[in-house]
Amino acid sequence: MNIWLAIGLTVVGCYAVKLAGLLVPAGVIERPLVRRLAALLPVALLAALTAQQAFADGRALVLDARAAGLAAAAVALLLRAPFLLVVAAAVLVTAGVRALGG
């Protein structure tokens, strides 16, 4: 029963956040600072999620095959490779490092 209560509270919370976003006056959204924050916030959150997934293992920082794959993806991005090639480079490097025992 506790799981269903948690799911129900999560549903209500998500709906409330969505509704609050719709109720914000247009004048607030048009401010330059708000527009800039709205543009930069998804990038910051994605970067934080990527760093946490690539370099964390529970409570410790680690450098393993995931970090090598992330580095390969960064190099591919710097070379302006298409997105699928970036993903393929990350996958291949990660799999290669893991196959070599890293």
N, C-alpha and C positions, 0 to 999 in steps of 0.2 A: 504494500500500500504506500510506503514511503517513496518508492520510485515514481508512482503515478502522481503523487503530490508534487514531487520535484519537477516532473514533466509539465504538470499543469501550471505551476508557478513560473516556469521558464516561458511557457507559451504566453501567459498573461503579461509577463515582463517585456517580452519581445514586442508584443502588440502595443503596449504602453509607450515604449521607446519610439516605435514607428509613428504612433499617433502624435506624440510630442513633437516629432520632427515636422509633421504636417501642420501643426498649430503655430509654428514659429512665424511671426509677422514677416512680410516680404521686405520691409525696411531693414530688418536685422540681417537678412541673407545678402542683401545688396552691398553691405559694407565691405570695403577692400580687405580689411584684416580677416573677416570671416571667410571671404572667398579664397584668400591665400591659405588659410588654415584648412579649409575644406579640400583644397587641391593637394596640399602636402601631407595631410594626415594619413591617407591610405598608403603612401610611399613609406612613411616612417613605420607604420604598423607592419607592412610586408617585410621591410628590412629587419625589424626586430624578430619577427617570426622566423625568417630565414636564418638569422644568426643563432637563435635558440635551438632550432632544429639541426643546424649543421655543427654546432660546437658544444652542445650540452648533452650530458648523459646522466640523468638524474640530478644530482647536486654538484657534479664536477664538470669542469671544462675538459674537452678532449680534442685532439687533432687526429683524425682517422681518415678513412676513405671518403667520408662525406665532405670533409674540408677540401680534399684533392678534387673532388667532383665540382664543388663550388668554385674553386680556383679555375678549373677548366672552363666552366660556364662564363666566368668573368672575362677570361681571355677571349673567348668566342664573341662575347658582347663587345669587347673593345675592338675586335676586328670587324664589327658590324655584320656578323653572320645572321642568317634568318633564324627565327625562334626555334624551329624544329631542329636545326643544326646545333643550336646552343644546348637544347635538352639532350640531344644525342651525344654530344661531347661530354656533358656531365655524367650521363649514364655510363658511357664506355669507360671513362677514366675511373669512376667509382668502382665499377665491376672489375676493371683491371687491377686496381690497387687491392681490392678484397681478394682477388684470385691469387695475387702474389703474397698474400698473408698479412696484409695491413689492415 
